[in-house]
Amino acid sequence: MKITIVLLSAALILAGCFADPYVRDISTERPEPKNILGTYKFKEQSITTEANALPAKEPKASSITLFADGH
C-alpha cells in the first residue's frame, strides 16, 4: 500500500512539472490567412532570463508582421 501511495505521489509531481502555462494560448484550428494578416505587438515576454541563462535586460517592444505572400 505504501508503494502505491509513493508511486502515485511521484506520478502527480512529475505530471505537474510538465505543465505549460501558455497552453491556453495555442490555437487548435487553422485560421484563414485573411484573418491573421497584419502587425502584432507582444504584450509580455514569456522567456525568462533565469531559465535560459540570458543576461538580464529590459524587455524591448517587439512585434511581428504577417504578409499575404508569407514573408
N, C-alpha and C positions, 0 to 999 in steps of 0.2 A: 504494500500500500504506500509506503514512504517513497519507493522508487517511482511510482506512478505520479505522485504529487510533485516530486522533484523534476521529472521529465516534462510534466505539463507546465510547471512554472518556467522551466528553461525555454520551452517552445513559445510561450506567451511573451517572454522577454525578448527573444530573438525576433519574433514577428513584429514587435513594436519598434525594434531598431531599424527595420527596413521601411518604415512608413515614410512616404513622401509628402511633405507639407504642401506641395504645389500640384498634387494630383487633381484637385478640383478645377484647376485652370486648363487642363488638357482637353481639347475638343475630341469628341468621339465620332463626329460626322465631317465629311469633306465639304468645305464651303465652296460656293460658286466664286470664280475669280473676280467677277464684278463686285462682289460683296466685301472683298478684302483689299482692294487696291487703295493705295494712299500712304500717308506717313503716320507712323505710330510713335508716340513718346512713352518711354518706360516710366512707370510710377515709382518703382523701387528696384534696388539691386538685390538679386537673390543669391549671389555668390559672396560668401564671407571671406575676409582676409585670413581668418584663423584656419578655416577648412582647407584652403588651397595654398597656404604659406605665401600669400602675396603681401607685398608691402602695404601698410595702411595708408590709404589716400582718400581724399574727399571724393565722393561719388560724382561723376560728371553727368550732365544732362545728355542722355543717349536717346537715339531714335533710329528707326528703320523705315525705309521707303520701299513699297512693293509696286512694281510696274507691271503692266499687262504683258510685256514681252518676256517676263521672267528675270529681268536684270534689275 
